[in-house]
Amino acid sequence: MMKTKTIVFFIALTISAIPVIGQTTLIEGLSFSSIQGEMSKKDTTVLNTDFSKKLKVSVTGNDASSFKSTLSELKKGETLLITWYEPEKTFKGIATANVKVTNGKKTLLNTKVRGISTIGLEGENEPALSTVLQAFGIDTNLGWTSLANHTKPEKSGEELAPCLFKKNGNADVKITPIARYSPAFELSFGFYINSQDGPELHQVGVLSGSDAFHEHQNLMPAMAHGKTDFNPGDATFGIYTISDTHNSFQEDGWNQLLYPEHAGHAARIYPVKKAGKVISNSYLVCFEEASNGDYQDYVFLLENVEPVYLDTMFTDLFANDNLSDSWYKFIESKGKNNDPDNIFTLKDGILHVTGQEMGYIMTNKVYKNYHFSVEFKWGEKRWPPRENVKRDSGICYHIPEYAPDQVWPWSVECQIQEGDTGDFWLLGYSTIEVDGKQNLPKMYSNVVKKTDNEKPRGEWNTVEVITYNGICVHRVNGVVVNYGRTSNLFKGKILLQSELAELDYRNVKIREF
């Protein structure tokens, strides 16, 4: 399949490209990929000038022998420039050259060409993401240069913090697939908008699954159908893909909720940098299809956008140090909003819990389908009869609005306990299915977490509950430690426990989908 674009010549011989599918004006020159000794896809450029014997095309540079370029007549007033890449049988890496078209002494076109050569298809034969970007003249720092890396959620290199996007300005958003190194199948992609019913998908295009020129292992992969621009209006949106096994979303939360067997951190977002300068309103969305962390399975260039960081989309539940705005207190021996011993004290955004009595603070509001996050740090004090056991607390959620205040109400609990943070506790005969098995309905039933990611006592830990339509994810310091589905409770209030151990809570916030 050929890539076609038109070059328009004005009187002053300025050159302007008219965008078509598969092209973006942000990427200068031509980029190709091929296997050693094989011919790449051909790129065609229409020159708005009459074809004549005076027109000459030349390829120069150290790797000129790896590129071919010819001219032919298209129709009156138009000449076709055809360029392709054919690396030597033993060459692996990036080749560069220059293609120049002249008419007598006048230069009509002078552009850089780059080509990636690999020794084969898929697996260890694929180029690293850093090599892919180098082929486009992009010098963003990814944080690694090898093929494989990892899929941990911590930022790598110049990666952006977790974010979505919104349109910048009046122009449509442009999304250009610039690379694909995955198994062969048609790949649907587009943008999604979050709603109470989950991510609302809007298809933009479909990448080809053709074996011709190995479209699944290529730069500027061909499209089966669709387009490369869209208008999301004023909505905040993310990018998604649909493969033959699962959907991948820009947000970790949806990946962890809906496709827990696959990469949670399925996309890394980077700014576009060329010659050390950041290109405004342009970003790379790099997807991981499997688990090796190469993030060049599908690479999209997104233009005319600006990031909306997820952290700005949360509501602070400790705002203005006013606990009563969002919460009420309950002490087992004294009842509701009766705390003469100041078991709960909120100051400077930190809730100090003495732990002296059993109790909790509970939200005034009922929540459904949300991302709840809190940081905690253990204190020193423990109270009888638990002065010699593990420090203990917890987050109880999905508490029915009609449930009576008691220790403890009907709910699902994300355990906060030394060495056990992230365990499920199912309280008051609540149920959940973990690894295909539902717990026995009892007054107290637990499901142990899969991994321990709690920091040592004295350090702040982040615990998150992400829940959607009966699916519950527990994250500790960014790592999923427990996953359950088909909870018989799926909405309700949220509480933070006092359970005979001193601790502090801060950065208590919630984002409703």
C-alpha positions in Angstrom: 0.0 0.0 0.0 1.4 3.4 -0.9 1.4 6.5 1.2 0.3 9.5 -0.8 0.6 13.2 -0.2 0.5 16.4 -2.3 3.2 19.0 -2.3 1.9 22.4 -3.6 4.4 24.9 -5.1 3.7 28.6 -4.8 5.5 31.4 -6.7 8.1 31.7 -4.0 8.6 27.9 -4.1 7.3 27.4 -0.5 6.2 23.9 0.1 3.0 23.0 1.9 1.7 19.5 2.6 -2.0 18.7 2.3 -2.7 16.1 5.0 -4.3 12.8 4.1 -4.7 9.6 6.0 -1.4 8.3 7.3 0.4 11.7 7.2 1.0 14.5 9.8 2.7 17.8 9.1 4.4 17.5 12.5 6.7 14.7 11.2 9.2 16.0 8.8 10.6 13.9 6.0 9.8 10.3 5.2 10.1 7.3 7.5 10.2 3.7 6.5 10.6 0.2 8.0 11.5 -3.1 6.5 13.2 -6.4 7.2 16.8 -6.9 6.1 17.1 -7.3 2.4 13.3 -6.6 1.8 11.6 -3.7 0.1 9.4 -1.4 2.3 6.1 0.1 1.4 6.4 2.9 -1.2 5.7 6.5 -0.4 4.2 8.6 -3.2 4.4 12.4 -3.2 2.5 14.5 -5.8 4.5 17.5 -7.0 2.5 20.2 -8.6 4.8 20.7 -11.6 4.9 19.4 -15.1 6.9 16.3 -15.7 9.9 16.9 -17.9 13.4 15.7 -18.7 14.7 18.7 -16.7 13.3 17.2 -13.4 15.9 15.2 -11.6 15.8 13.3 -8.3 18.8 12.4 -6.3 19.5 10.5 -3.1 22.5 11.5 -1.1 24.1 10.7 2.3 26.0 7.8 3.9 23.1 5.4 3.5 21.9 6.6 0.1 22.2 3.1 -1.4 19.4 1.9 0.9 16.8 4.3 -0.6 15.4 4.5 -4.0 13.4 7.4 -5.6 11.9 7.8 -9.0 9.8 10.4 -10.9 6.9 9.8 -13.3 4.2 11.7 -15.0 0.8 11.6 -13.2 -1.1 14.0 -15.3 -0.7 17.5 -16.8 0.7 19.8 -14.1 1.5 16.9 -11.7 4.6 14.7 -11.3 4.7 11.7 -9.0 7.7 11.1 -6.7 8.0 7.5 -5.6 10.4 6.6 -2.7 11.1 3.4 -0.9 13.6 1.7 1.4 15.5 -1.4 0.7 18.2 -2.1 3.4 21.1 -4.4 2.9 20.7 -8.1 3.9 23.0 -7.7 6.9 22.0 -4.2 8.1 20.1 -3.7 11.4 19.3 -0.2 12.7 18.4 3.1 11.3 19.6 4.4 7.9 19.3 8.1 6.9 19.7 9.9 3.6 18.3 12.9 1.7 16.0 13.0 -1.3 16.3 16.1 -3.5 14.2 17.0 -6.6 15.5 19.7 -8.9 14.3 21.5 -12.1 17.4 22.8 -13.6 19.0 25.0 -11.0 15.9 25.2 -8.9 15.3 22.9 -5.9 11.7 21.8 -5.7 12.0 19.4 -2.8 14.7 18.5 -0.3 13.7 16.2 2.5 15.3 13.8 4.9 14.5 10.1 4.7 14.9 7.5 7.5 14.5 3.8 7.6 14.4 1.1 10.3 15.8 -2.3 9.3 15.1 -5.4 11.5 16.2 -9.0 11.2 12.7 -10.4 11.3 9.1 -10.1 12.6 7.8 -9.9 16.1 9.3 -10.9 19.5 12.9 -10.0 20.0 13.2 -8.9 16.3 11.1 -5.8 16.9 12.7 -2.3 17.3 12.7 -0.6 20.6 10.3 2.3 21.1 13.3 4.6 21.3 14.4 3.4 17.9 10.9 4.0 16.5 10.9 7.6 17.7 14.4 8.1 16.4 13.1 7.2 13.0 10.8 10.2 13.2 13.4 12.6 14.5 11.7 12.6 18.0 14.1 12.8 20.9 11.7 12.5 23.9 13.4 10.8 26.8 11.4 7.5 27.4 13.4 6.4 30.4 14.7 3.3 28.7 16.3 2.3 25.4 16.1 -1.5 25.4 13.3 -3.3 23.7 11.6 -4.7 26.9 11.0 -2.7 30.0 8.2 -3.2 32.5 4.5 -2.3 33.0 4.8 -0.8 36.5 2.8 2.4 37.0 5.6 4.7 38.1 6.5 7.3 35.6 9.4 6.6 33.2 11.6 9.3 31.7 9.5 12.3 30.6 6.2 10.3 30.9 3.2 12.4 31.9 1.4 11.8 35.2 -1.9 10.0 34.8 -4.1 12.1 32.6 -6.9 12.3 30.0 -7.1 15.0 27.2 -9.3 17.8 26.0 -9.3 19.5 22.7 -7.1 22.6 22.4 -8.5 25.4 20.2 -11.1 25.1 17.4 -9.3 22.6 15.2 -10.3 18.9 15.3 -8.1 16.5 17.3 -5.7 14.7 15.0 -4.7 11.1 15.8 -2.0 9.5 13.6 -0.9 5.9 14.0 2.8 6.2 13.6 4.0 2.8 14.6 2.7 -0.7 15.2 4.6 -3.8 16.4 2.1 -6.4 17.5 0.5 -9.6 16.3 -1.5 -9.4 13.1 -5.2 -8.5 13.3 -7.4 -5.6 12.6 -7.2 -3.1 15.4 -10.0 -0.7 16.2 -9.0 2.5 18.0 -10.6 5.8 19.0 -11.5 7.9 22.0 -13.7 7.3 25.0 -15.6 9.5 27.4 -16.2 8.4 30.9 -19.8 8.0 32.1 -21.7 6.5 35.0 -22.2 3.4 32.7 -18.4 3.1 32.0 -16.2 4.2 29.2 -18.3 5.3 26.2 -16.4 4.3 23.1 -16.2 6.4 19.9 -14.4 4.6 17.0 -12.1 6.7 14.8 -10.4 4.1 12.7 -9.2 0.5 12.2 -5.6 -0.5 11.5 -5.2 -3.1 8.8 -4.4 -6.7 9.6 -2.9 -7.3 6.2 0.3 -9.3 5.7 1.2 -7.2 2.7 4.3 -5.2 3.8 3.7 -6.6 7.3 1.3 -3.9 8.4 1.3 -5.2 12.0 5.1 -4.6 12.1 5.6 -1.3 10.5 6.0 2.5 10.8 2.9 4.5 9.6 0.8 1.3 9.6 -2.0 1.2 7.0 -5.7 1.6 7.9 -8.4 -0.7 6.9 -10.9 2.1 7.2 -11.7 5.2 9.2 -10.1 8.5 9.5 -7.4 10.3 11.6 -9.3 13.2 13.1 -12.2 13.7 15.4 -14.1 16.3 17.4 -14.9 15.4 21.0 -16.4 18.9 21.7 -15.7 20.1 25.2 -15.6 16.6 26.7 -12.5 15.2 28.5 -11.5 12.0 26.7 -9.0 9.2 26.6 -7.6 6.9 23.8 -8.5 3.2 23.6 -7.7 0.2 21.4 -9.6 -3.0 20.8 -7.3 -6.0 20.1 -8.3 -9.7 19.5 -8.1 -10.4 23.2 -9.1 -7.2 25.1 -9.6 -3.5 25.2 -6.9 -1.2 26.4 -7.5 2.2 28.0 -5.4 5.3 28.7 -6.5 5.1 32.3 -5.1 2.3 34.5 -8.3 2.1 36.5 -10.4 0.8 33.6 -7.8 -1.7 32.6 -7.6 -3.0 36.1 -11.4 -3.2 36.5 -12.3 -4.7 33.2 -9.3 -6.6 32.0 -7.3 -7.6 35.1 -5.4 -10.4 33.4 -3.7 -7.8 31.1 -1.4 -4.8 31.6 -2.9 -2.4 34.1 -0.6 0.4 33.0 -1.4 -0.2 29.3 -0.5 3.3 28.0 2.4 5.6 28.6 1.9 9.3 27.5 4.9 11.4 26.4 5.4 14.9 25.1 6.8 15.3 21.6 10.3 16.7 21.6 12.3 17.5 18.5 15.8 19.0 18.7 15.3 19.2 22.4 12.2 21.4 22.1 8.7 20.4 23.3 6.1 20.6 20.5 3.0 22.3 22.1 -0.3 20.5 22.2 1.2 17.3 20.8 1.6 13.9 22.6 2.6 10.3 22.1 0.2 7.7 23.3 2.1 4.4 23.5 0.2 1.2 24.2 1.4 -2.2 25.6 -0.6 -5.1 24.2 1.1 -7.8 26.2 3.3 -7.6 29.3 7.0 -7.1 28.3 6.7 -3.3 28.6 8.0 -2.4 25.1 5.1 0.0 24.6 5.4 0.1 20.8 2.5 -2.3 20.1 0.5 0.7 18.9 1.9 4.3 19.0 -0.3 7.2 18.2 0.6 10.9 17.7 -2.1 13.1 19.2 -2.3 16.7 18.1 -4.4 19.8 19.1 -4.9 18.5 22.6 -3.9 19.4 26.2 -3.6 17.0 29.1 -6.2 17.0 32.0 -4.4 15.3 34.9 -6.5 12.8 36.8 -5.4 14.3 40.1 -7.4 17.4 39.3 -10.6 15.4 38.8 -10.8 14.2 42.5 -12.9 15.9 45.2 -11.1 16.6 48.4 -13.1 15.0 51.3 -11.1 16.8 53.9 -11.4 20.3 52.3 -11.1 23.3 54.6 -10.4 21.1 57.6 -14.2 20.8 58.0 -15.0 17.2 58.7 -18.8 17.7 58.9 -19.0 18.9 55.3 -18.6 15.3 54.1 -18.5 13.1 57.2 -20.1 12.3 60.5 -18.4 10.5 63.5 -19.6 7.4 65.3 -18.1 6.1 68.5 -19.3 2.6 69.6 -19.8 3.7 73.3 -21.2 7.2 72.6 -23.1 7.1 69.3 -23.2 9.6 66.5 -21.3 12.9 66.5 -20.4 12.5 70.1 -16.6 12.5 70.4 -15.6 14.3 73.7 -12.2 12.5 73.8 -11.3 13.8 70.3 -10.7 10.3 68.9 -10.9 12.0 65.4 -9.2 15.4 64.9 -8.8 17.0 61.5 -6.1 19.7 61.3 -4.0 20.9 58.3 -5.6 18.2 56.1 -4.5 15.4 58.4 -7.0 13.3 60.3 -5.4 12.1 63.5 -7.1 9.0 64.9 -6.1 8.1 68.5 -7.7 4.7 68.1 -8.7 4.7 71.8 -12.2 3.4 71.0 -13.9 1.5 68.2 -15.6 3.8 65.8 -15.4 5.5 62.5 -16.1 8.6 60.4 -18.6 7.9 57.6 -19.5 9.9 54.5 -22.8 11.7 54.5 -23.2 10.8 50.8 -23.8 7.5 49.0 -21.4 6.8 46.2 -21.5 4.4 43.2 -18.8 3.7 40.7 -15.8 5.7 41.8 -12.1 5.8 42.6 -11.4 6.5 46.3 -7.9 7.2 47.5 -6.4 7.8 51.0 -2.9 7.9 52.5 -2.3 6.6 56.0 0.6 6.3 58.4 0.8 4.3 61.6 1.3 5.9 65.0 2.8 4.4 68.1 -0.1 3.9 70.4 -2.1 0.6 70.7 -5.0 0.1 73.1 -6.2 -2.9 75.2 -7.1 -5.6 74.5 -5.1 -5.2 71.2 -1.9 -3.6 72.6 0.2 -6.6 71.6 -1.2 -7.4 68.1 -0.9 -5.9 64.7 -2.0 -2.3 64.2 -5.4 -2.4 62.6 -7.8 -0.1 60.7 -9.7 -0.2 57.4 -11.9 1.3 54.7 -15.4 0.0 54.6 -17.4 0.8 51.5 -20.7 0.1 49.8 -22.5 0.6 53.1 -26.2 0.7 52.4 -27.8 4.1 53.3 -30.3 2.3 55.5 -27.7 0.2 57.4 -27.7 1.1 61.2 -24.6 2.6 62.7 -22.7 -0.2 64.5 -19.3 -1.8 64.7 -19.2 -2.8 61.9 -22.0 -2.1 59.4 -22.9 -4.3 56.4 -20.1 -3.5 53.9 -17.1 -4.6 51.9 -13.8 -3.7 53.7 -10.4 -2.9 52.3 -8.2 -4.0 55.2 -5.6 -1.6 56.6 -3.5 -3.7 58.9 0.2 -4.2 59.4 1.2 -6.8 56.8 -2.3 -7.4 55.6 -3.2 -4.1 53.8 -5.5 -4.8 50.9 -7.2 -7.9 52.2 -11.0 -8.2 51.6 -13.2 -8.4 54.6 -16.8 -9.2 53.8 -18.9 -7.8 56.7 -22.5 -8.6 57.6 -22.9 -11.5 55.1 -21.7 -9.5 52.1 -20.2 -11.6 49.3 -17.6 -11.2 46.5 -16.1 -13.5 44.0 -12.2 -13.7 43.9 -10.5 -16.1 41.4 -13.8 -17.6 40.4 -14.7 -18.5 44.0 -17.3 -16.7 46.2 -16.7 -16.4 49.9 -19.1 -18.1 52.3 -21.7 -15.5 53.6 -20.8 -15.0 57.2 -20.8 -12.1 59.7 -17.1 -11.8 59.0 -15.3 -13.4 56.1 -12.0 -12.5 54.5 -10.0 -13.0 51.3 -6.3 -12.5 51.6 -4.5 -10.2 49.2 -2.3 -11.6 46.5 0.8 -9.5 47.3 2.2 -7.3 50.0 3.1 -3.7 49.0 2.9 -1.9 52.3 5.7 0.4 53.3 7.4 0.1 56.7 5.7 1.7 59.7 6.5 5.4 59.9 6.1 6.0 56.2 2.9 7.1 54.3 1.1 4.5 52.3 -1.5 5.1 49.6 -4.5 2.8 49.5 -7.1 3.0 46.7 -10.4 1.4 46.2 -11.7 1.4 42.6 -15.2 0.0 42.1 -17.5 -0.3 39.2 -20.8 -2.3 39.0 -19.8 -4.8 41.6 -16.1 -5.1 40.6 -13.7 -4.0 43.4 -10.0 -3.3 43.0 -7.7 -2.7 45.9 -4.4 -0.9 45.2 -1.6 -0.4 47.7 1.1 2.1 46.7 0.1 1.8 43.0 0.0 -2.0 42.8 -3.2 -4.0 42.5 -3.1 -6.4 45.5 -6.7 -7.7 45.4 -9.5 -8.0 42.8 -13.1 -9.1 43.2 -16.2 -9.2 41.1 -20.0 -9.7 41.5 -20.1 -8.1 44.9 -23.6 -8.2 46.3 -23.1 -4.6 47.4 -22.3 -2.1 44.7 -23.1 1.3 46.1 -23.2 3.0 49.5 -21.4 5.1 52.0 -17.7 4.9 52.9 -16.1 4.9 56.4 -12.6 5.1 57.9 -12.1 3.0 61.0 -10.8 3.6 64.5 -9.8 0.2 65.7 -7.6 0.5 68.8 -4.5 1.6 67.0 -3.2 5.1 66.4 -2.8 6.4 62.8 -3.1 9.4 60.6 -5.1 9.8 57.3 -4.5 12.5 54.7 -5.2 13.2 51.0 -8.6 11.6 51.3 -10.3 12.1 48.0 -12.8 10.6 45.5 -13.4 10.7 41.8 -16.9 9.6 40.7 -17.0 8.2 37.2 
